[in-house]
Amino acid sequence: MLALLMLFRPAPRRQFVLLDAEQRCLVMRCARQCPAVGNWVEVSEFSLSWLGQPLPREAVLSPVATRRQWSLAS
């Protein structure tokens, strides 16, 4: 029963940071999936001191493979 309930549980919220062309932090956002538009990267935590500054390399999480989107088009 527990396994069945876990199937319908919402995905956990993750932290994302929007970077500009010079790799400076513009915006921080908590969401269940990465925003589609912009140069968003997933980070392990937020720090307000990052705003307007280059993002520390150790904060960036490596991309994780997501579920494959199935297409019904033939």
Secondary structure, DSSP 8 states (H G I E B T S, - for coil): -HHHHHHTS----EEEEEE-TTSBEEEEEEESS--SSS-EEEES---GGGBTSB--GGGB--------------
